[in-house]
Amino acid sequence: MTLKDHFGLLASYNQWMNSKVYEAASLLSANDLAMDRGAFFDSILGTLNHILVADTIWLKRFAEHPACLTSLREVVDLAHPTGLDQILFDDIERLSERRVWLDQKIIGWIAGLSDDDLDIVLTYRNSQGMTFHKRYSSLVLHFFNHQTHHRGQASTLLSQAGKDVGVTDLLALIPNDIEV
């Protein structure tokens, strides 16, 4: 498997897990979703919004790559989040609609990359204005790892609220290798 293939697997995993998490979250009341549960982003809704905020920020940065001008154009047009704890959507239906849309953009973005595209150094500024120069592939890996980290938090919060998201392992999406 190439590096790009691995990122394609992670994009599929991202979409699959978001679907499971949002399905479980949609079974809760608005009050249960917004309840402060002592998590870093307070609530289930806050945690899911944070993932969407961070994804949007990173995808806007990734769009600076010449190979991504088309695949991420619509993401670039989104309003830039004002903070990592910003509540973009205060109801699960609209949040879910944006999540589904963004997951499709992520899959298309990864599909449009080549292994050579992943080898460039991306220059970007963080929210404090500091400039960084990092390998694109390492940043993409961070992007997917960040999602997994916070989805794990959301999964725990959902479990505490009595909702089970089911199997969460990437292993469930890794195909069997029939070559021996």
Secondary structure, DSSP 8 states (H G I E B T S, - for coil): --HHHHHHHHHHHHHHHHHHHHHHHTTS-HHHHHS--SBTTBSHHHHHHHHHHHHHHHHHHHTTSGGGTTTTHHHHTS---S-TT--S-SSHHHHHHHHHHHHHHHHHHHHT--TTGGGSEEEEE-TT--EEEEEHHHHHHHHHHHHHHHHHHHHHHHHHTT-------GGGGS------
